[in-house]
Amino acid sequence: MKLSDLGRFGLLPQFLERVKSEQGENLLPLQSRVVLEEGLFAGRSLWVSAPPSAGKTFLAELAFLKAIEERKKTIFAVPLKALAEEKVATFKKRYGDLGVRVLLSTRDHPQSDALLAGGDFDLAVVIYEKLNQLLVRKLDILSTLGLLVVDEGQFLLDTERGKVLEKIFFKYLTYPKKPQLVVLSAGVANFSELARWLICEYVEDVHRPVPLKRGVLAGGRMKFYAGNAEEEENWPEMMELSEEELWLKSIEKKTAEGEQILVFRKSKRECEELALRLSGRLGLSPAAKAKEKIKTGLFSNSAERLWRVLEGGVAFHHADLLFPLRRAVEEAFRSGEIRVVVAISTLAWGVNLPAGTVFVDSEKFEKGPASGEWISQPISLMEYENMAGRAGRLGLEKEGKAILIARSPLEKELFWQRYVLRGQRSAELPVSECTVELALDLVSSGAVTSPDEISQVYLKKPKSRLERERLSEILAELEAVGFLKNQRGKLFPTPLGKLAAASGFSVESYCLLYDFLNSSSELSADRLFDLIYSLDELSETASRFAALKGNFRLPVLGSAPVSTDSGNWEEAASGAISAGLAFPARTLFFLSLFEDWKSKIPLREIEGKYRAGAGDLLLWGEGTSWVSETARDLARFLALPSDWEARLDAMAFETRYGLAARHRGLAMAFGELLFRDQFQILLDFGCLEAEDAAALGPEKLAELFGAETGAAVFQKARLLGVKPKQKLVFLRPPEKRSTYSVFLDGEEQKNRFLAVVHDVKIFLPAKLFYYLFCLAKGCFTAPEGWISIYDFERREGQGRFVFRLKKELERSLGRKFEIENNRRKMYRLPVAPEAIGFNLERLANFPDSRLVRALDELRVKEE
């Protein structure tokens, strides 16, 4: 089938023209079959299982283009951030200038959250965890979709990541108005049972467009398995070599034969060391274009080392390289400028680098369950298949080769039996059991409303197990911690339970965080940091810092204990470092890192001081920000002092971006384009606001950040800078309902904030001031001034706070003050809009971020 034939299915010609250069004139056999026989364009849900390079992703892309033509939205779910970034870069480059709105949603791109929840996209690429959190909060978003794509569906076989994917599928199955579902998976198992469970047609293709030869090298003999035949080759020069020399010599041999090589190693250190040795040994031409492209992004020590190895036509690829550098390596490899890439095996799922020959490390590092230490373990069959499947470039090679290197005859035989002969159809679906997290997830999203429904939904999944007694225990546990209510067999999530489910935390960790906040009289930095890194969600992140296992020492300037109960995190961290002896080593370590991370200290210096790579630091920042945001939302729910929420919100921002909270505007504008040290460059040039960057000009920005990034920053800065003059206006005609006047000033005195009501100065607690602000804002923005209780906040007890506000105002005024209530959970302030005023400058610094965000609703463009 030809690509041009797709026009008869309604695909727009300009879309087909864009994919022609990548796809070619003809569809692959699998693609033709799915289009013509399996109903891809008829809205049929499909599970497509096939080897790499068979064209699975292009099928999802075609379904997305059809959804665009039908004016429907698409969510594309992937397991890894690296994979999400790669997909978004591809789709934006291909369709962005046609007006297709492509959105990236991962934990380190929170600026996209509101757009995702509001449906302001055509294609949203999200990681599994973000999609699940979205569905817990807003399951009805499924009704706005035309297509849901789940990439790497074989992750259901993974005992950890499979749990998140399982939650997504359970909610999808219970929803009455389902979008088309397309699941893509590698052919590592027979997924037909799972396809039936998901009400999908199962489409399987074991044919590889480029045949794959799997082999094991040992003792100078290279043994391959191709199809159903075995082949052997003599490699006498590989006899009696050390393991390191065997790797070098094997890669050197295949490179000399003109092949492009992809090598997987188990650690970042091994990747860099092997790449450095190969760079000086192979005699390849320098990767000059790649060096030119990355010269403005050399912020980390790994980036500096990458610059050096590129001189020999070789590169490495791992998480310590920022995404623009990884993308530059991938593009140079695809173009042929880079001949050898050494990548870490854990990034194999996110590496789209087909090569002639792939060398596979038979081991990986895994965290030990008892000690928490990283230990070497054999790779799984699924991991081997994923790495081996990168061999063979469509249109460039007749065959691909995947090679394991064995250290002994015994290991050679083990590799042959375990990986080569057992082949693709080796993985099995694990037995799954219902957990408290899954039950809470299903009830909180509204997917189920009774114990019987949980059983019915769960037991339909193949190899699932759930006994009635166990389900009763799970529900009793959730009731005991206040997350669920069971009223005569009907299950209802409490507001706290919904918050816990949407957080992505385990029930145990969320309870620990709740107990900490609810029992603390002060928000202590040392206690908070000590709790954060004891949670299961961040224990692996903490274990990545080798300095914690060695003799890491910070300068101790004094020995007297220092309280960290002040509201200033920086002061608290500085005090902790100075006091040294007052804190556990781990707490002191992360307090120090937090202070340095948000300072002007360059990334390379932080890497050296804490003996950590850029990837580990970014993972730490992302994880700490996630916990801080969860704690912030919980503090708001518990109606804790407003400055707690503000401090936690600032901490979430500062750990994510490595910037002081006052620079939030820069991060929100350029968060998808720039990294921590690049933001500092803008600040050094006096760019305090996003629109200030336009004044630097496109040439200077290109010099600072590279041509592509510089142009994107300049374009966005110009758009932000072109703002019509704004003023506060009344959105509806005034009504003379009373003679009261209200002015919200926001001046702070002892954690109370000034409101002037009928010429009387009243200092209100932050919570009550916020409620008065919502009522005043409603006079401008809400029909007839009536606002719902949920316009205040989404929790129980709003009416109680409205009553407290009314009593506080009456006490200060010495007279009755009316707040109207229509008995339908709606309130109104009986004050004419022209009698209401706001000190916008002061309110912009109010500690409750909800109020600050709401100020924008009071601004409209002047005609």
C-alpha positions in Angstrom: 0.0 0.0 0.0 1.3 3.4 -0.9 1.4 6.4 1.5 -0.6 8.5 -1.0 -3.5 6.0 -0.8 -4.1 7.1 2.8 -5.8 10.2 1.4 -8.9 8.3 0.8 -9.3 7.8 4.6 -9.6 11.5 5.1 -6.0 12.3 6.1 -5.0 15.8 5.0 -2.4 16.0 2.2 -0.1 18.4 4.2 0.1 15.8 6.9 1.0 13.0 4.5 3.7 15.2 2.9 5.3 15.7 6.3 5.7 12.0 7.0 6.8 11.0 3.5 10.5 11.8 4.1 10.5 9.6 7.2 8.3 6.8 6.0 9.0 6.7 2.3 6.4 6.0 -0.5 5.2 2.6 0.7 3.8 1.3 3.9 5.4 -1.7 5.6 3.4 -5.0 5.6 2.3 -4.6 9.2 1.1 -1.0 8.5 -0.9 -2.0 5.4 -2.5 -4.8 7.3 -3.6 -2.7 10.2 -5.0 0.0 8.0 -6.8 -2.2 5.5 -7.8 -5.2 7.6 -7.9 -4.2 11.3 -9.9 -1.0 11.2 -7.4 1.5 12.4 -9.3 4.4 10.8 -12.7 2.9 11.8 -12.0 3.7 15.4 -11.4 0.1 16.4 -9.2 -0.5 19.5 -6.1 -2.4 18.8 -3.2 -4.1 20.6 -0.3 -4.2 18.1 2.6 -6.5 19.1 5.7 -6.5 16.8 9.5 -6.3 16.9 11.3 -2.9 16.7 11.5 -1.3 13.3 8.2 -3.0 12.2 6.4 0.4 12.1 4.3 0.4 15.2 4.8 4.0 16.2 3.8 5.2 12.7 0.5 3.4 13.1 -0.2 5.4 16.2 0.8 8.6 14.4 -1.7 7.8 11.6 -4.5 7.3 14.1 -3.5 10.6 15.7 -3.7 12.4 12.3 -7.2 10.9 11.7 -8.2 12.2 15.2 -7.0 15.7 14.2 -9.1 15.5 11.0 -12.1 14.6 13.2 -11.3 17.5 15.6 -10.6 15.1 18.5 -7.7 15.1 20.9 -5.0 12.4 21.5 -3.1 11.4 24.6 0.1 9.4 23.9 1.3 7.7 27.1 4.9 6.5 27.4 6.9 5.0 30.4 9.9 7.3 30.5 10.6 11.0 30.5 13.4 10.6 27.9 11.0 8.8 25.5 8.4 11.6 26.1 10.9 14.3 25.3 12.0 12.5 22.1 8.4 12.0 20.9 7.5 15.7 21.6 10.6 16.9 19.7 9.6 14.7 16.7 6.0 15.7 16.6 6.6 19.5 17.2 9.2 19.5 14.4 6.9 17.6 12.0 3.6 19.3 12.7 4.2 22.4 15.0 4.2 25.0 12.2 0.9 23.6 10.9 -0.7 24.7 14.1 -0.9 21.3 15.8 -0.7 21.9 19.6 1.8 19.4 21.0 2.1 19.2 24.8 4.7 17.5 27.0 3.6 16.5 30.5 6.2 15.0 32.8 6.9 15.8 36.5 9.6 18.4 35.5 7.2 20.3 33.2 4.5 21.5 35.6 3.8 24.5 33.4 1.8 22.1 31.1 -0.4 20.7 33.9 -3.2 23.3 33.5 -3.2 23.0 29.7 -3.5 19.2 30.0 -6.3 19.3 32.5 -8.1 21.9 30.5 -7.8 20.0 27.2 -5.8 22.8 25.6 -3.9 20.5 23.2 -4.2 18.4 20.1 -1.6 15.8 21.1 -0.4 15.4 24.7 2.6 13.2 25.3 2.5 12.1 29.0 4.4 9.6 31.2 2.3 6.9 32.8 2.3 8.5 36.2 1.1 11.9 35.1 -1.7 10.3 33.0 -2.9 8.2 36.0 -2.9 11.3 38.3 -4.9 13.1 35.7 -7.5 10.3 35.4 -7.9 10.2 39.2 -8.6 13.9 39.3 -10.7 14.1 36.1 -11.8 10.8 34.7 -14.2 12.6 32.3 -11.2 13.8 30.3 -11.6 10.4 28.5 -14.8 11.7 26.9 -12.9 14.5 25.3 -10.4 12.2 23.6 -10.6 10.6 20.2 -7.6 8.4 20.8 -5.5 7.1 23.7 -2.2 5.6 22.7 -0.2 3.5 25.2 3.4 2.9 24.1 5.6 0.1 25.4 2.6 -2.0 26.6 4.9 -4.8 27.6 5.6 -2.7 30.8 2.5 -4.5 32.2 4.9 -7.4 32.7 7.1 -5.2 35.0 6.3 -5.7 38.6 6.8 -2.0 39.5 5.9 0.2 36.5 3.2 -2.3 35.5 1.2 -1.2 38.5 0.7 2.3 37.2 -0.3 1.0 33.7 -2.7 -1.4 35.4 -4.5 1.5 37.1 -4.8 3.4 33.9 -6.3 0.4 32.1 -8.8 -0.4 34.9 -10.2 3.2 34.8 -10.4 3.1 31.1 -12.4 -0.1 31.1 -14.9 1.2 33.6 -15.6 4.4 31.7 -18.7 4.3 29.5 -17.6 6.7 26.8 -14.2 5.2 25.8 -11.9 6.7 23.2 -10.2 4.5 20.7 -7.3 2.7 22.4 -4.1 1.7 20.6 -1.5 -0.3 22.6 1.9 -0.8 21.1 4.2 -3.5 22.5 7.4 -5.4 21.7 6.8 -9.0 20.8 8.2 -10.4 24.0 5.1 -12.4 24.9 1.7 -13.5 23.7 -0.5 -10.5 24.8 -3.7 -11.9 23.3 -5.2 -12.4 26.7 -4.5 -8.8 27.8 -5.9 -7.6 24.5 -9.2 -9.4 25.1 -9.3 -7.9 28.6 -8.9 -4.4 27.1 -11.5 -5.1 24.4 -8.9 -4.7 21.7 -8.3 -6.6 18.5 -4.9 -8.4 18.9 -2.6 -7.8 16.0 0.7 -9.7 16.1 3.6 -9.7 13.6 6.8 -11.5 14.3 8.4 -10.4 11.0 11.2 -8.0 11.2 11.7 -5.7 8.2 15.5 -6.1 8.8 16.4 -9.7 9.9 18.2 -10.0 13.3 21.1 -12.3 14.0 21.6 -12.9 17.7 25.0 -14.0 18.8 27.5 -14.8 21.6 31.2 -14.2 21.4 33.6 -16.2 23.5 37.1 -17.7 23.1 37.6 -16.4 19.5 34.4 -18.0 18.2 31.3 -15.9 17.2 28.2 -18.0 17.2 25.0 -16.6 15.6 21.4 -17.7 15.5 19.5 -16.5 12.4 16.0 -17.7 11.7 16.2 -21.4 12.4 19.9 -21.8 11.6 23.1 -21.5 13.5 26.2 -19.9 12.1 29.7 -19.7 13.5 32.6 -17.4 12.6 36.2 -17.5 13.7 37.5 -14.3 15.3 41.0 -15.6 16.2 42.2 -12.1 17.2 39.8 -12.3 20.1 41.6 -15.2 21.8 42.9 -14.9 25.3 42.0 -11.2 25.8 41.0 -9.5 29.0 37.3 -8.6 29.3 38.0 -4.9 28.7 40.2 -5.6 25.7 37.7 -8.0 24.3 35.0 -5.2 24.3 37.5 -2.8 22.6 38.7 -5.2 20.0 35.3 -6.5 19.1 33.9 -3.0 18.5 37.1 -2.0 16.6 36.6 -5.0 14.3 33.0 -4.2 13.4 33.8 -0.5 13.0 36.6 -1.3 10.6 34.0 -3.3 8.5 32.1 0.0 8.0 29.3 -0.6 10.5 27.7 1.8 12.9 27.8 0.5 16.4 25.5 0.9 19.5 27.0 -0.4 22.7 25.0 -0.9 26.0 26.9 -0.8 29.3 25.4 -1.1 32.8 26.8 2.1 34.4 27.5 5.7 33.4 31.2 5.3 34.4 31.6 2.3 32.1 29.9 4.2 29.3 32.3 7.1 29.5 35.4 5.1 30.0 34.7 2.8 27.0 33.8 5.8 24.8 37.0 7.6 25.8 39.1 4.6 25.0 37.4 4.0 21.7 37.7 7.7 20.7 41.4 7.6 21.0 41.7 4.1 19.4 39.4 3.9 16.3 40.9 6.8 14.3 37.5 8.1 13.2 36.8 11.6 11.9 35.7 14.2 14.4 32.0 14.8 14.9 32.4 18.5 14.1 28.7 19.4 13.5 27.7 17.7 16.8 30.4 19.6 18.6 29.2 22.9 17.2 25.7 22.1 18.2 26.5 21.3 21.8 29.1 24.0 22.5 26.6 26.2 24.3 25.4 23.4 26.6 28.6 22.4 28.3 27.3 22.9 31.9 28.1 19.5 33.4 31.3 17.5 33.8 29.8 14.8 31.6 29.1 17.4 28.9 32.8 18.4 28.9 33.9 14.8 28.6 31.4 14.3 25.7 33.0 17.2 23.9 36.4 15.5 24.1 35.2 12.0 22.9 33.3 13.6 19.9 36.8 14.5 18.6 37.2 10.8 17.8 33.8 10.3 16.1 32.4 8.5 19.2 29.8 9.5 21.8 28.3 8.3 25.0 24.6 8.6 26.0 23.3 8.6 29.6 21.1 10.5 32.0 23.9 13.0 33.1 23.6 14.6 29.6 20.9 17.1 29.4 18.2 16.4 26.8 19.5 18.8 24.1 22.9 17.1 24.3 21.3 13.6 24.1 19.3 14.8 21.1 22.4 16.2 19.4 24.1 12.8 19.8 21.1 10.9 18.4 20.8 13.2 15.4 24.6 12.9 14.7 24.4 9.2 15.0 21.4 8.9 12.6 23.2 11.2 10.1 26.3 8.9 10.3 28.6 11.6 11.7 29.0 9.6 14.9 30.0 6.0 14.2 29.8 4.6 17.7 27.6 5.4 20.7 28.0 3.8 24.1 24.7 4.1 26.0 23.6 3.0 29.5 21.3 0.0 29.4 18.7 1.7 31.7 18.0 4.3 28.9 17.5 1.6 26.2 13.7 2.2 26.3 14.2 5.8 25.4 17.0 5.4 22.8 15.7 5.5 19.3 19.1 4.7 17.6 18.9 1.8 15.2 22.4 0.5 14.4 24.1 -2.1 12.2 25.5 -4.0 15.2 24.5 -3.8 18.9 26.7 -5.0 21.7 24.7 -5.9 24.8 26.0 -5.9 28.4 24.6 -9.0 30.1 24.3 -7.3 33.5 22.6 -4.3 35.0 22.7 -2.4 38.3 19.7 -2.9 40.6 18.9 -1.6 44.1 19.2 -4.4 46.7 15.9 -4.7 48.7 17.7 -5.3 52.0 20.7 -2.9 52.0 19.5 -0.4 49.4 23.0 -0.7 47.8 23.3 -1.0 44.0 24.2 -4.5 43.0 24.9 -6.2 39.7 22.2 -8.5 38.4 21.6 -10.4 35.1 19.4 -8.5 32.6 15.9 -9.8 32.0 14.8 -11.4 28.8 12.6 -8.4 28.1 15.6 -6.0 28.6 17.7 -8.1 26.3 15.0 -8.1 23.6 14.7 -4.4 23.8 18.4 -3.7 23.5 19.0 -6.4 20.8 16.0 -5.1 18.8 17.9 -1.8 18.1 20.1 -3.7 15.6 19.2 -3.3 11.9 18.5 0.0 10.2 15.7 -0.2 7.7 16.9 0.7 4.2 20.5 0.7 5.2 21.4 -2.9 6.2 20.3 -6.3 5.0 20.5 -7.6 8.6 21.2 -6.5 12.1 23.5 -8.2 14.7 23.1 -8.3 18.4 26.2 -9.6 20.3 26.7 -10.7 23.9 30.3 -11.1 25.1 30.9 -14.1 27.3 33.8 -14.4 29.7 33.9 -18.3 29.7 32.6 -21.3 27.8 30.0 -21.9 30.6 28.8 -18.3 30.3 28.6 -18.6 26.6 26.3 -21.6 26.9 24.2 -19.9 29.5 23.8 -16.8 27.3 23.0 -19.0 24.3 20.2 -20.9 26.1 18.8 -18.0 28.1 18.8 -15.1 25.6 19.4 -16.4 22.1 17.4 -19.6 21.8 14.5 -18.6 24.0 14.0 -15.7 21.8 11.2 -13.2 21.7 8.3 -15.3 23.1 9.8 -15.8 26.6 8.2 -13.3 29.0 5.2 -14.2 31.0 2.5 -12.1 32.7 3.1 -12.0 36.4 0.3 -12.8 38.9 -1.1 -9.6 40.3 -2.8 -8.9 43.6 -5.0 -6.0 44.6 -3.3 -3.3 46.8 -4.6 -0.6 49.0 -3.3 1.9 46.4 -5.3 0.4 43.6 -8.5 0.2 45.6 -8.1 3.9 46.6 -7.3 4.9 43.1 -10.4 3.2 41.6 -12.8 4.6 44.2 -11.3 8.1 44.2 -11.6 8.4 40.4 -15.2 7.3 40.5 -14.5 4.2 38.5 -16.1 2.0 41.1 -18.5 2.6 43.9 -18.8 -0.7 45.8 -16.7 -3.7 46.9 -18.4 -5.9 44.4 -17.5 -3.6 41.6 -13.8 -3.6 42.7 -13.9 -7.5 42.6 -15.7 -7.6 39.2 -13.3 -5.1 37.6 -10.2 -6.5 39.1 -10.8 -10.2 38.5 -11.4 -9.7 34.8 -7.7 -9.1 34.3 -5.8 -12.2 33.4 -3.8 -13.8 36.3 -5.3 -11.5 38.9 -6.1 -12.7 42.4 -8.4 -11.2 45.0 -10.0 -13.0 47.9 -13.0 -11.4 49.6 -11.3 -11.4 53.0 -8.3 -9.5 51.6 -10.5 -6.9 49.9 -12.3 -6.4 53.3 -8.9 -5.8 54.9 -7.9 -3.3 52.3 -11.1 -1.3 52.6 -11.0 -1.4 56.4 -7.4 -0.1 56.3 -8.5 2.8 54.0 -11.4 3.6 56.3 -9.2 3.5 59.3 -6.9 6.2 57.9 -9.8 8.4 56.8 -9.4 7.9 53.0 -12.7 6.1 52.3 -16.2 5.9 53.7 -18.3 2.7 53.4 -22.0 3.6 53.8 -24.2 0.5 53.5 -22.0 -1.1 50.9 -21.4 2.1 48.9 -17.9 3.4 48.8 -17.1 7.1 48.9 -13.7 8.8 48.8 -13.1 11.4 51.4 -11.6 14.7 50.3 -8.4 13.6 52.0 -8.5 10.2 50.2 -8.9 11.9 46.8 -5.9 14.1 47.6 -3.9 11.0 48.5 -4.9 9.1 45.4 -4.0 11.9 43.1 -0.6 12.5 44.7 0.8 9.2 43.4 2.2 8.4 46.8 1.8 5.1 48.5 -0.8 5.1 51.3 1.9 4.5 53.9 4.0 7.4 52.7 1.0 9.8 52.5 0.0 8.9 56.0 3.6 9.7 57.2 3.4 13.0 55.5 0.0 13.7 57.0 1.1 12.8 60.5 4.2 15.0 60.2 2.3 18.1 59.1 -0.7 17.6 61.4 1.5 17.1 64.5 4.0 19.9 63.8 3.8 23.2 65.6 6.5 24.7 63.3 7.6 23.8 59.8 11.1 22.7 60.7 13.6 22.4 57.8 15.6 19.6 59.4 12.6 17.5 60.4 11.0 17.9 56.9 14.2 17.0 55.0 14.7 14.0 57.3 11.2 12.8 56.6 11.4 13.4 52.8 14.4 11.2 52.2 13.0 8.4 54.4 9.9 8.0 52.2 9.9 5.0 49.8 9.3 7.4 46.9 12.7 9.1 47.4 14.8 6.4 49.0 16.2 5.3 45.6 17.0 8.9 44.7 18.9 9.4 48.0 20.8 6.1 47.5 22.3 7.5 44.2 24.5 9.9 46.1 27.8 8.1 46.6 29.0 10.9 48.9 26.5 9.7 51.6 28.4 6.4 51.7 31.8 7.9 51.9 33.6 10.5 54.0 31.6 13.6 52.8 32.2 16.5 55.1 30.9 20.0 55.2 32.8 22.8 56.9 31.6 23.2 60.4 31.8 26.8 61.5 30.3 26.4 64.9 29.1 23.7 67.2 26.0 25.2 68.9 22.7 23.7 67.7 20.7 26.1 65.5 16.9 26.1 65.3 15.6 25.8 61.8 12.0 26.7 62.7 12.3 30.1 61.0 10.3 30.8 57.9 13.4 31.4 55.8 14.6 28.1 54.2 17.9 29.6 53.1 18.6 30.9 56.6 17.6 27.5 58.0 19.9 25.6 55.6 22.8 28.0 56.3 22.2 27.6 60.0 22.1 23.8 59.7 25.4 23.8 57.8 27.0 26.1 60.3 25.8 24.0 63.2 26.8 20.8 61.6 26.6 18.6 64.6 22.9 19.3 65.3 21.7 17.1 62.4 22.0 13.6 61.0 24.5 13.3 58.2 21.9 12.7 55.5 19.8 15.7 56.6 22.8 17.9 56.6 23.8 16.7 53.2 20.5 17.5 51.6 20.1 20.8 53.4 23.4 21.9 52.0 22.6 20.6 48.5 19.3 22.5 48.6 21.0 25.8 49.5 23.7 25.3 46.8 21.2 24.2 44.1 19.2 27.4 44.2 22.3 29.6 44.3 24.5 30.8 41.5 27.0 28.0 42.0 27.6 26.4 38.6 26.4 22.8 38.0 30.0 21.5 37.6 31.0 22.7 41.0 27.9 21.2 42.6 28.6 17.9 40.9 32.1 17.9 42.3 31.1 18.9 45.8 28.4 16.3 46.2 30.0 13.6 44.0 26.9 13.3 41.8 26.2 13.6 38.1 23.7 16.1 36.6 21.2 13.3 36.1 21.2 12.4 39.8 20.9 16.0 40.7 18.0 16.6 38.4 16.3 13.4 39.7 16.8 14.7 43.2 15.3 18.1 42.4 12.3 16.5 40.6 11.6 14.1 43.4 12.0 16.7 46.2 9.8 19.0 44.3 7.1 16.3 44.0 7.1 15.7 47.7 7.1 19.4 48.5 4.1 20.0 46.2 2.2 17.1 47.8 3.0 18.6 51.3 1.9 22.0 50.1 -1.5 20.7 48.9 -1.9 18.8 52.1 -1.0 21.9 54.2 -3.7 23.8 52.3 -6.2 21.0 53.0 -5.4 21.0 56.7 -5.8 24.8 56.8 -2.3 25.1 58.3 -0.8 28.6 58.5 -0.7 30.2 55.1 3.1 30.8 55.3 3.6 27.0 55.4 1.9 26.6 52.1 4.0 29.5 50.6 7.2 28.1 51.9 6.5 24.6 50.6 5.4 26.0 47.3 8.7 28.0 47.1 10.7 24.9 48.0 8.9 22.9 45.3 9.8 25.5 42.7 13.4 26.0 43.8 14.3 22.3 43.9 12.8 21.7 40.5 14.4 24.6 38.7 17.4 25.5 40.8 16.2 29.1 40.9 15.0 31.4 43.7 11.2 31.5 43.9 11.1 35.2 42.8 12.2 34.1 39.3 9.1 31.9 38.8 8.1 33.9 35.7 11.3 33.0 33.8 10.8 29.3 34.6 7.1 29.3 33.6 8.0 30.9 30.3 11.1 29.0 29.3 10.9 25.8 31.4 10.7 23.6 28.3 13.6 25.3 26.6 16.2 26.2 29.3 18.1 24.5 32.1 19.1 25.9 35.5 22.5 27.3 34.5 21.0 28.8 31.3 18.4 30.7 33.4 21.4 32.1 35.4 22.9 33.4 32.2 19.7 35.4 31.5 19.7 36.8 35.0 23.4 37.8 34.6 22.3 39.8 31.5 19.6 41.5 33.6 16.6 39.6 32.3 14.4 39.5 35.4 11.2 39.0 33.5 10.6 36.6 30.6 9.9 39.5 28.1 13.3 41.0 29.0 15.0 38.3 27.0 13.8 39.8 23.7 15.9 42.8 24.3 19.1 40.7 23.9 18.1 40.0 20.3 18.1 36.8 18.3 21.9 36.9 17.5 22.9 37.2 21.2 20.5 34.5 22.3 21.8 32.2 19.6 25.3 32.8 20.8 24.3 32.0 24.4 22.0 29.0 23.8 22.6 27.8 20.3 20.7 28.6 17.1 17.6 26.5 17.7 17.1 27.2 21.4 18.0 30.9 21.0 15.4 31.3 18.3 12.7 29.6 20.4 13.6 31.8 23.4 13.5 35.0 21.3 10.2 34.1 19.7 8.5 33.3 23.1 10.0 36.4 24.7 8.6 38.6 21.9 5.2 37.1 22.3 5.2 37.7 26.0 6.5 41.2 25.5 3.6 42.3 23.2 1.0 43.0 25.8 -1.8 45.5 25.5 -2.1 47.9 28.4 -4.2 46.3 31.1 -6.4 47.8 33.8 -8.9 46.5 36.3 -12.4 46.9 34.9 -15.9 46.0 36.0 -17.2 43.0 34.1 -20.9 43.7 34.6 -23.0 46.7 35.4 -23.0 47.8 39.1 -25.9 47.0 41.2 -26.9 49.2 44.1 -27.4 46.4 46.6 -25.8 48.1 49.6 -23.7 51.0 50.7 -20.8 48.9 52.1 -17.3 49.5 50.7 -14.6 46.8 50.6 -10.9 47.4 49.9 -8.5 44.5 50.1 -5.1 46.0 50.9 -3.1 42.9 52.0 -0.7 44.7 54.4 0.6 42.1 56.8 0.8 42.4 60.6 1.6 39.3 62.7 0.4 36.9 60.0 -2.9 38.9 59.6 -3.8 40.9 56.4 -5.5 44.2 56.1 -9.0 44.6 54.6 -10.8 48.0 54.8 -14.5 47.4 55.2 -16.8 50.5 55.4 -13.7 52.6 56.3 -12.8 50.3 59.2 -9.4 48.6 59.1 -9.6 44.9 59.9 -6.7 42.5 60.0 -7.9 39.1 59.0 -6.1 35.7 59.2 -4.8 34.6 55.8 -7.5 32.0 55.4 -10.4 34.4 56.0 -8.7 37.1 54.0 -8.6 34.7 51.0 -12.3 33.9 51.5 -13.1 37.6 51.4 -11.0 38.0 48.3 -12.9 35.2 46.6 -16.2 36.8 47.4 -15.0 40.2 46.2 -13.6 38.8 43.0 -16.9 37.0 42.4 -18.7 40.4 42.2 -16.7 41.0 39.0 -16.3 37.5 37.5 -19.3 35.4 38.5 -22.9 35.6 37.1 -24.8 37.9 39.5 -21.9 37.7 41.9 -22.8 34.1 43.1 -19.8 31.8 43.7 -19.8 28.1 44.5 -18.3 26.8 47.7 -15.7 25.1 45.4 -14.6 28.5 44.1 -13.0 28.9 47.6 -11.3 25.5 47.7 -12.1 21.9 47.0 -12.5 20.5 50.5 -15.1 20.1 53.1 -16.1 22.8 55.6 -16.1 25.9 53.3 -19.4 27.1 54.9 -17.7 27.0 58.3 -15.0 29.5 57.1 -17.6 31.8 55.5 -19.4 31.9 58.8 -16.2 32.6 60.7 -15.4 35.4 58.2 -18.9 36.9 58.7 -18.5 36.8 62.5 -15.0 38.3 62.4 -16.2 41.2 60.2 -19.3 41.8 62.5 -17.1 41.8 65.6 -14.7 44.4 64.1 -17.5 46.6 62.6 -19.8 46.4 65.7 -22.7 45.8 63.4 -24.3 43.2 61.2 -22.5 42.2 58.0 -24.4 40.3 55.3 -22.9 37.5 53.2 -25.8 36.1 51.1 -26.4 32.3 50.9 -28.9 30.9 48.4 -29.0 27.5 50.2 -27.5 25.8 47.1 -23.9 26.0 48.2 -23.6 29.5 46.6 -22.5 32.7 48.3 -22.5 36.3 47.3 -21.1 39.5 48.8 -23.8 42.2 48.6 -21.4 45.0 47.6 -21.6 46.9 44.3 -18.4 46.3 42.1 -17.6 50.0 42.0 -17.4 50.0 45.8 -14.7 47.2 45.8 -11.0 47.8 45.4 -7.7 45.8 45.4 -4.1 46.7 46.1 -2.8 44.7 43.2 0.9 45.4 43.9 0.7 44.2 47.5 -1.6 41.2 46.8 0.8 40.0 44.1 3.1 39.0 47.0 0.3 37.4 49.1 1.5 34.1 50.7 -1.4 32.0 49.3 -0.5 31.2 45.7 -4.2 30.6 44.8 -4.9 34.3 45.4 -2.0 35.4 43.4 -3.1 33.2 40.4 -6.6 34.5 40.7 -5.5 38.1 40.3 -5.2 37.4 36.5 -8.9 36.8 36.3 -9.5 40.4 37.4 -7.5 41.8 34.4 -8.9 42.1 31.0 -7.5 43.7 27.9 -8.3 47.3 27.4 -10.3 47.9 24.3 
